[in-house]
Amino acid sequence: MPRTEFERLHKTAPPWEAISPEVAARLQPALPALVEEIIDAVQTAVPAYERGLDRNVRIGVQQALEGFLELVAGGDETQLPGREVYFAFGRGEARSGRSLDALLSAYRAGARVAWRGMARAGDAAGVEPHELYTLAEGMFAYIDEISAVTAEGYTYEQSLALRERQEHTRRLIEALLAEPQPPAADIQRMAEAADWGLPDSLAVLAFQSPNLDRTGARLAEPVRFATFEGLGWAVVPDPSAPGRHAELRAALRDASAAIGPAVGPDDARESAQRARLALEAVAREGRPALVVADEHLLDLILHSGGALAEDLARRRLAALDELPAATRERLLDTLAAWLDAQGEARPAAERLHVHVQTVRYRLGQLRDLLGKTLDEPQGRLELALALRVARGGRLS
């Protein structure tokens, strides 16, 4: 075989294949004591394990050492011995609440002790130094393999737990927004199943984005979200807490969103209804934003009024319908600026960036079209409301 081909195959083969099978037989007697040494080292080196290791950990350590020697002795190289043990061990560690970092730290601590113990036993058994060097390479490669399988089991268990929690969260939020809402005891049980403390005060957030799940996943605890009815819905505990709105705006940076008022859990549907009304107004403007519904109650009243609000706008502004579109738009802009300026021409002109005489001229046209409405308090109020309806409210 050409040298280059040999080198290629050697680089792809597991390092433990280069270890003499006789080494496994010489090291076997040292395993029982080495298991105890590794257990002690892990408890000392990794705080998460200092209170003791359960029986499964002990079995896992023993299985790891025996599995390595099995590979050295010429076991099946296509299947990691005891793979299911390491995978299950990872799942169990996830359920225990210990972190993946702690778990992998335990593997590293165990690997160092295992190498020292095997080197000591190998030296005592007369294993050649070059064999021990190869043994070290093979053992650390083996630890990498079983660490990867354990991490796979850990993340698999986490994904199962996350999916289960998300499903419980969806049921909880749907129940909170339902009409009628289930009994308080049922809501409490749903919150416990979702591993979420039911707060005394919460607000409901509604949002739209190109990817609802991705956007919702950026909402940090204790906020919880679910998607249904084509929208993202989130429950926000203690919505007036310092920094809460800033956190929400950062998470919802690419979304149109609105948050309803703070209410008790039994009034969550009311908060959701206001959030949805405000969201519809934001969505019409076509720009990402987080709107606080209670800061725009007038707009919500007008938008929720449906046909009545539209009829008010149509009746009050009907006199301008026959004008050319450009003229009508200029007069509507002037009317809005003048009303916002409480009937003063000069500040209205400054807002429109035109001469004050231009504003007075347009006001003369408006008086000809609208009559005494401009000079009556109720008439001015109805005109201001009509303009907001006609122009979509423009929440900010």
N, C-alpha and C positions, 0 to 999 in steps of 0.2 A: 504493500500500500504506500503511495507517495506520502512524504512527510507532511505536506500541507493538508491532505485529507485526514491523516491521523490527528493532526492538531485540531482540525475543525470538529471531529467527532469527540475528541477529548474535552473540548470546551463546552459542548452541549450536554455531556454526561454529568449526573449528579456527583459531587465531590466524594461522597461516601463509597462510590464504586471503586475508587482507587485504594481503599483500605483493605488490608488483608483480612479474610474471614477469621483467621486465627486470633485476631485482636479481640473480636467479640467474645470468644470463649474465655480469654484471659481476664476480661473486664467483668464478666457476668457475676462473679462472687461479690464484687464491690457494690452492687446495686442497692441492696436493702439499707445499708448505712448511708449511701449517697442520697437516697430519697429523703431521709430525715434531715440531712445536712441542708438540702435545697429548701425544704419546708421552713427550717429555722432562718435561713438567709432571706427568704422572701418576706417573712413576717418582720424581720428587722429592717429591711431595706425599703419596704413599701408600706406607708402608714395605713392605707386602706385595708391591709391584711393583718395588721398587728394584733387584732383581737382574736385571731385564730382562723384556721382554714378548715372548711368542712371536708367530709369524707370524699366527696367528688374531686376535690383538689388533690388530695393524696393519691387517689386512683389515677388522676390525670398525669401527675408527675411520674408515677411508676410506669404508666403506659408509655409516656414519652421516652423514658430511658430504655425500656425494653424494645420499643419500636425502633429506636435508633440502632440498637445492636442487631435487631432483626434485619434491618437494611444492610448493615455491614456484613452480616453473615450470608447475605445473598438472597434476601427476601424479594418479593414482587416489587420491582422498581416502578411499576406503573400506578400503584395504589399506595398512598401513604398509610402505613399501619395505624389502625385505630382512628382513622380520619373522622368517623362519626363521633368519637369521644371528644375530640377537640372542638368540633362544630357544636355539639351539645353543651360543652363546657362554656363556650362563648355565649350561647343563648342564656345559660344559667347565670352567668356573671351580669348580663344585661338586666335580667329580672331582679338580681340582688341589689341593683342600684349603684354598683361600683362602676367607675368610669373605664372607658377603653384605654385611656392613658395609663391608669393604674394597672390594668391587666397586662398590657405590653411591657410595662416596667417590671412586673413580676417575672415575665418571661426572660427579660434581659438579666435580671438578678439571678434567676435560676440557671441561666446558661453559663454565667461566669463561674458559679459554684460547681456546676456539672463538669465544666472543662477542668477546673483545678482537681476535682475528685478523680476524674478519669485519668488525667495525666499522672496523678500520684499512684493510682492503682496500676496503670500501665507501666510506670517506671519500676514499681515493685515486682511486677510480673515479668520484667525483662523485655518489654516492648521496645524496639529500636527507636531512637530519637526521630528519625525521618518519618516513621510510622505515626508517632505522636503529633508531628506537625500536620500530617495529612488528616489525622483524627480530628484535630482542632478545626481545620477548614470544613470538614464534613459535618461536624457537630453543629457549628454555627449556621451552616446552610440549612441543616435540618430544623433548627430552632426557627429560622425564618419561615420555613414551610409551615410548621404547625402554628406559628403565630398568625400567619395569613389565614389559615383555615379557622382558627379561633375568632379572629376579627370578622371573618365572613359570618360566622354564627352569631356573633354579637350584633352586627348591623342588621342581620335578618330578623332577629328578635325585636330590635328597635323599630324596624319598619312595620312589623305586625302590630306592635303596641301603638305606634303612631296612627296606623289606619283605624285601629279599634277606637282610639281616643277621638279621632276626627269624626267617626260615625256617631259616637255618643254626643259629641259637641253639636253636630248637625241636628240630631233629635232634640237636644236641649233648646237650641235657638229657634227651631220650628215651633216647639211647644210654647216658648216665651212669647212668640209673635202670633200665636193662634187665637182665633175668636170662635168660641170662648177658650180662654186659657185653662189648661188642666188644673186640678187642685194643687195647692201650695205644697202638699206632701209629695205629690208626684214630681213636681218641678225640683224639689230638693233631692229626691232620689236620682233624677236625671243628672243633676249637677254633680253629685257624688260619683256617679258612674263615669262622668267626663273628667273626673279629678279636678274639679273647679269649685272654688269656694263661692257660693252665691252671695253677692254683695248686697248691702242695704240700698245702695244707689248705683244706677247704671244708666248709660245712654246707648241708643242703638245707632250704629253707623251703617249707611248704605253706600255702595261704591260700584263703579263700572270701570273696566280697564280691558286692554287687549287680552290679558291672561289673568283671570280672577284668582286662580289658585296661587299663582306666583306672587301676585300683589298681596293677597291675604297672608301668605306665609311670612311676609316681612313685618306683620303686626306682632309686636313682642308681648309676652305675658305681662300682665294678666288678661290682656285682650284675647278673645277667642272669636273665630270666624267660621262661616260655612257659606256655601254657594247653593242657591236654589232660586227658582223663578227668574233665572237669567241675570241675577244680581249677586254681588257679594254682600253679606250681612255680618256685622260684627257686634258683639256686646262689649262695652267699654266700662269697666268698673271705675267708680270715683272719677268721672270725666273732668271734673274741675281741678284735679290734682296738679300741682306745679309741673310744668313741662309736658303735660299729657298731650295737648294739642300740637305742640312742636314735634313730639314723637310720631303722632299720627300723620302729620303733613310729610315728614321724612319718609315714612313707610308708603304713603299713598302718592308719591311724587309723579307717577305717570297715570293717575286715575282721576276721574271725576267722582267726588265723594261729598256726602253731607252727613252731619251728625245731629241727631235729635236732642231734645232736652233731657236733663237728668231726672229720672223717675225711680220709683220702687220697682222691683221685679214684676209685680202684678200689673203695672201700667206700661210694660215694655212695648206693647203694640202701639200705644199712642206715640211713643218716641219714634218708633219705626215709621209710622205714617207721616209724621212731619219730616223725617229724614228723606223719605221717598219723594215727597212733594218738592223739597229743596233740591234733591238730586235731579229731578226732571228739569228744573230751571237751569241748573248748572250744565246738564247735558245739552240743552238747546244752544248754549253758547259755544259748545264744542271746544272747551279748553280744560286741561287738568286743574283742579282746585279742590280744596276742602272748605265747605261752607258750614257755618254753625247756624242751624235752622232758626234758633231763637233770636238771632240778630237780624232776621229778615221776615218777621211775622206778617207785615203788611203784604209783602210779595206772596207769601204762602196763602194768605186769605184770598188774594186776587186770583192766583193760579188755581186754588181749590174751588173758586166760584164758578168755573166752567162757563156755561152759556150766559149766566147773569153778568159776569165780569165783561165778557165779550160784547154783550148787548149794551152795557154802559159805555164802553169805548166807541162802539159804532154810532150810538145816538149822539154823544157829545162832540164827536169829530166829523160827523156827517157833512157839515157845511164846507169842509175842505176837500171832499171827495172829487169834485168836478175840476179842481185845479190841476195844472200840469204837474207831473210827479216831482220835478225839481223844485218848483215853487212850493208845493205842499210840504216837502221835506224841510225847506228853509224855514217856513212858518212854524212847523212843529218844533224844530230845534230852538227857534226864538221863544216860543211859548214855554218850552221846558226850562230854558235858562231864566226867563223872567219869573216864572213861578218859584224856581229854586232860590231866586234872589229876592223873594217876598215882594214882588211887584216893583222892584227898582230897575230902571233901564240901564244905568251906568255899570253896575256889577254884571248885569246880563251881557252887556256889550264886551266887557273884558273877558268874560268866559268864552264868548263866541269869536273873539279876536276880530271884531268889526267896530266901526264908528258908532257912537251912541245914537247919532241921528238915524243910522240904518235900523237900529233896533226900534226907535220910535216910529219910523215909517212902517215897519212890519207890524208893530202893535196896532197901528191905525188900520191896516188891512184885516188883522184878526178881529178888531172891534166891529168892523163892517160885517164880517162873516159870523161872529159868535154873539154879537150883541152885548147885553148887560151881564152875561155870564161871567165876563172877565172881572167885573166889579163886585160880585157877590161872594161872600165867604164859602157858601156851599157850592156855588158854581166853580170857584177856583179849586176846591177840594176834588170835585168830580172830574174836572179837567186833568188834574194831576194824576188821579187814579186811572183815568182813561189813557193817558200817555204811557203809564207804566205797563198797562195791559197790552197796548198796541205795540210797544217796543220790547216786550218780553221780560221786563223787570230788571235784567242785567245785575244778577247777584254778584257780590264780590266779597 
